């Protein structure tokens, strides 16, 4: 199951490196490229909790295998897509497959591990997130640069097909059979809540992605206002459903768990920084600096490797440091992303300062994410495991989506007038984005300073 998690995450970061090549081959606009990345995240984020609940109702083994099959077939379709619209549509299906498959991992960790064992299992889960990111950056660069049989970017999707087939064969043999007597039949899927959440996320995403390219017309602002209204209606409906004894998509009881609200905010912030940083930096170093996809992938590798090392070892650090790790991590991430922008501000390669800044970004993001996730889930009651895991996985994807859409729009806006007298350069756009990313990280650092009731 962790292998499937690895493959799904690998796909996200492989695509990140391949974005400029996809754009040139399919003649995609900047907004189209954002949707190639964000389309996956929209479906993933909206359907994750439903995917977790399907595992409770139908059996984790059955749902995991079904999601893996959908993901594998959609990967094949992405690799064969002939246009931007097709690729975006198949990416949405790919995200839906991940949303069905991936929640089973956290649910099983929560149900079958406790105490120190659960913390170790969550550490392994975080390590998979980190190694998937590192491998995705490097493998994406290798596959795109190799241009196998003249296929360009297509192998970044097609590589999932043989891996998915092997996992389907192995998983059907080694995963324990679902105990049909233990399956949860009483909780509904909350389809009205799913529709409200999906509509709200879509109304938020579309103007962020297309608004800049269209000159921020009236419909984009109306769409953002509509997203706020629908989010409010979603929250009101979920609260009313919980009071009636129903099964809301996001249970208010889980949100009221000590520290959960702060964890939701911090995970959203850290993933927004992560998603926005990777997207805009990829566009700059391949478009602005002219790096190959392979060099771009290797450039990102230090950040991902440091993220993995810190994610694996932070629990063994001195106990007196533990309370300060998360705010210190956000502060370090903010300094790191600002340092990257500063190192590349003149259009150069940044030298050694760039890699020092990358190291700070990797360490900071790891300290902002891993202790927050572990602390939020380690004490959740077993009966709330699926809802808590689904909630945090959802905000992880929403944070990534907000980062790509929001900071991507800021970067592309700075490139709009390239070639005009006094126009921004790609380095100028990157510098503006890194300062905005640093400000977002600062919010994560100070978020926990105001203590709520224990």
N, C-alpha and C positions, 0 to 999 in steps of 0.2 A: 504493500500500500504506500509506503514511503517512496518506492520507486516510481509509482504513478504520480505522486506529488512532485517528485523531482522532474519528471517529464513535462508536466503541465507548467511548472515554473520555468524550466529550461526554454519552453516555447515562448514565453513572454519576453525573455531577454534576448533570445536569438532574433526575434522579430525586431526588437529595438535597434539592433545593429544593422539589420537589413533594410530599415525604413528608407534611407536615401536611395538605395538601389531599386527598391520597389517603385519609388516615386519617378525615377527616370525611365524605368522600363514600361510602366503603365501610364505614364504622363499624368500622375496624380497631383492634385493641388496640395498645399500644406494642410488644409482642412481634411482632405481625403486621407492623408497619412495619419492625422490625429485619429480619425475614425477607424482606421485599420488597427491602431493600438487600443483605442477606447471602446470599440464595439465589443471586443472580448471582455473587457472589464465591466461594461454595463450589464451584459447577460450574466456574468459571473456573480457580480455583486447582488443583483436583484434576486437571483434564484438560489443563492447559497443556503438560506435558511429553509426554503422549501426542500432543497436537496437533502439537508440534514433530517428533516421531518419524514421524508420518504424513506430514509434508511431506518428510522424507528418503526415505521408502519409496514414496510415490505421486506425488511431484512438488509443489513449492511452489505453482505456478500453480493446479493442480487443487484442492489442499487449500484454498488461500486463497479461491477462488471458491465452493467448497462451504460453507465456514464463513460467508462473507458472505451466501450465500443463506439459511442457517439463521437467522442473526442477523436478517435483514430480515423473514422470515416470523414469527419469534418476536416481533419488535417490533410487527408488526401485531396479533398475538394479544394482547399486553399492552395495547395501546391499546383493544381491544374487550372486555377482561375485565370480568365482571359481579360478581366477588366477590374477596375477599382471597386465598382458596385458589387460584383460577384465576390471579390475578396472580403469586403466588409461584411456581407451577408453570411459567408461561411465562417468568418471569425466570430460572429454572434453565436452561430451554432456550436462552434468549438468552445466558446465560453459557457454555453449551457451544459455541454458535456462535462466540463470541469466542475461546474456548480453542483452537478449530481454526484460526481465521483469524489471530489476532495473532502467534503464535510464528513465522510465516513471515517477519515483518518483521526480527526480530533475527537469525534464521538467515541471511537473505540479506545483512544488513549484515556479519555475521561472515565469511561465505564470499567476499564480493566486495570487501571493503575491507581494507586493512592499514595499520599505522602511523598516521601523521597523518590519512590519509583515513578510517580507521576511527574515530578520535577525533572528527573532524568529523561523520561520519554519526551517531555516538551522541549528539553534541550536538544534531543536528536531531531525533533521536528524543526526547530529553529536552525539547526545545522544544515538540514536539507534545503531550507530556504536559501541559506547563504551559498552553499556549494552549487545549487541550481543557478543562482545569479552569476557566479564566477564562470561556470562551465558554459552558460548561455552566451555570455559576452564573447568568450574565446571561440567556442564552436561556431557561433554565428559568423564571426569574422573569417574563420577558416573556410566554411562552406560557401559564403558569398564570394570570397577572393578566389577560391578554386574554380568557380564557374563550371561545375561538372557537366560535361557534354553540352555546354552552351546554355545551361538552364538558369544561370544567374542566381536569383534569390530563392527559387522554388525549393531547393533541397532543405531550406530551413523549416519548411512545413513537412516535406515528404519524409524527413528523418524520423518523424514520430510514428510513421506507419509500421515499419518492421518492429520497432520497440513496443508499440501498442499491441500488435499481434502476439508477440512473445509473452507480454504481461497477461493478456487474456487467456492464453493457454496455461500459463503457470498458475495464475490466480484461480482459475476454475478448478485446479487440482489441490492447491495447498490451503486456500482460505476455508475455515471451518464452516460447515453448513449452518444456515440460520435456524435458530430454534423457533419454530412457528408458534409455539405456545407462549413465548416471551415477547412476541411482537406487540407493539403498542397500537391498538385499534381505535382508541377513543378520541385522539386528538385530530381535528380536522386540519386541512392544509391552509386555511384562511385565504381563499382565493380573492375576496374583495380587498384584503390588505395587500396581497401581492400585486394586484392591478394598480392600486393607488401608489404603492412604492415604485413600481416600474414606470408609471406615467410621470411621477415626480422626478425621478432620476433622468429620464429621457428629456423632459422639459428643461432640466438644468444643463445637461450635457450638450444638446444640439446648439443652443446659442453661444456657449463657450467655445465650441469648435468652429461654427460657421459664422458667428457674429463679426469677427474681425475681417474675414475675407469679404463679407457682404457690406462692410461699412457700418456695422451696428445699426441696422434698420429698426423700425418700431416693433416688428414682430419679435425680435430677439429680446427686447426688454419686457414685452408682454409674456414671453415664454418664461423668463426668469421669475417674473411675478407669479405666474401660474404655478411654477415649481414650488415656490414658498407656500402658496395656498394649499396645494396638494399635500405637501409635507405636514402642514398643520392638520388637514383632514385625516391624514394617515395616523398621526399621533392620537387624535381624538377618537377615531374609530377603534384603534388598538386598546386604548384605555377602557372604552365602553365594552368592548368584547371581553376583556379580562374581568370586568366587574360582573358580567353576566355568567361567568364561569366557562367562557369559551377558551380557545387556544389561539391567542394572537400570534402574528408572525414574529413580533418582538415583544416578549412578555415584560410588562412594567416591573414585575418582581425581580427579574434579572438585572434590569437597569438600576434598581434600588440596592443591589448587592454592594456592600462596602467597597469602594474604590473602582467600581465598574464604570461609572460615568467619566471619571478622570482617565481611566484606561482607554475608553472609547475615543475621547478627544486626543489623547497622546498618540494612539495608533493611527488615527486619521492624519494627524500632523506629520508624523514621521514617514508615512507612506506617501503623502503628498509631496514632501521634500524629495523622497527617493524617486518617485515617478517623474516629477517635473525635471529634476536634475539630470536623469539619464536621457530623457527625451531631447531636451534642448542642447545638451552637450553633444549628443550624437549628431544632431543636425549641424552644429558648429564645426566639430572636428572633421566631419566628412565633407560638408558643403563649404564652410568657411576656410578650413585649413587644407582641404584636399587630401586628407588621409585615406588610405585604403580601408576596406571593411575589416581586414585582418588587423591592421595597426590600431584601428579604433577599438576592436574587441580587446586587444592586449592592453590598451591604455586604461580600460575600465577594470582590468583584472585585479590590480592592487586593492581597489576599494572593496570588491566582493570577497577577496581572500581575507582581508583584515576583518570584515564583517563576520565571516565564518569562524575565524579563530577566537574573536571576542565572544561570539555567541556560544561557543563551546566551553569557554573557560571562566566566564564572569562569575559563576556561582562559587568558584574556588578562591576568589579574591578575598582579602581580609574582611571580616564581618563589619568592621567599623566603616567600611567604604560603601556598604550595600545601599544605605538610604540615599546616598548622594549620587548613585550611578546614573539614574535616569535624567535628572536635571543637568548633570555634568555632560551626559551624552548629547543632549539637545544643544547645549552650548558649544560643544566641540564640533557637532555637525554643522551648526551655523557658521562657526569660524572657518571650517573646512570648505564649505561651498563658496563662501565669500572669497577665500583664498584662491580657489580655482579661477573664479572670475578675474581676480586681480592679476594672477599669473598669466592669464591669456588675454589681458586687456589690450595689448598692442598688436594682436594678431600673430604673435610668435608661438613657439611650442611650450613655453612655460618653464622649461628646464627642470632642475631638481625640485624647485619650489612647488611645481605642479604635483609631483608624486608625494611630497610631504602633505600637501593639502588633501590629496586623494586618501591618504592614510587616515587623516583626521575625519574625513567624511565617513569612511567605512567603520571606524571605531565608534564615532558618535551615533550613527544610525543603529548599530548593533546594540549599544547601551540604551538607546531610546526605545527600541523595539522589544528585545528579548526579555529583559526584566519586567517590562510592563505586561507583556503577554503572560509570562509565567505567574506573576503576582495576581493577575486577574482571574486566572483559571485554576490555580493550585488549590483554592479553598472553596470553589463552587460546589454546591451539593450535587450528588449524582443525578437526581431527578431533573436538574437544570442544565446538565452537561451539554445536551444537544443544542438548547437555545443559546447558552453562553458561547459555545464554540462557533455556532452559526453567526451570532451577532458580531463577534470579533473578526471572524473571517470576512464578513460582509463589509465592515468598516475598513478592513485592510484593503479590499478592492476599491471601495468608494474613495479612499484616500489616494490610491494610485490613479484613479480616474480623474479626480479633481486636479491632481498635480499635472497630468498630461494635458488636460483640457485648458486649465487656467494658465499655467506657466508657459505651455506651448503657444497659447494665443498671445501672451505678452511678447514672447520671442519673435513670433511671426509678424507681429505688428511693427516691431523695430526693423524688420527686413523689408517692409512694404515699399519703402521709398529708396531702396538701394539704386545707386546710379544717379540720383538727383544731387544737385549741389548741396553740400552740408548734410547728406543723408547719413543715417546710422549705418555702421558696419555690422557684420556678424558678431565681431568681438564686443561691440557696444551692446548689442542685444543680449549676449550672454552675460555681460557684466550686470545689466539691469535685472536680469532674471536671478542671478546668484544672490544679489542683494535682497530681492524679494523672498527668495528661498531662505536666506539667513534670518529674515524677520519672522518667517513662519516657524523656523526652528526655535527662535527666541520665545515665541508664545508657548511652545511645548515645555521650555525650560522653566517658565514662571507659573505654568498652569497649576502645579501642585503646591505652590507656596501658600495659597489660601486654603486652609484646612476646612473640610466639611465636618459635619457631625459624625462621630465614629459609630 
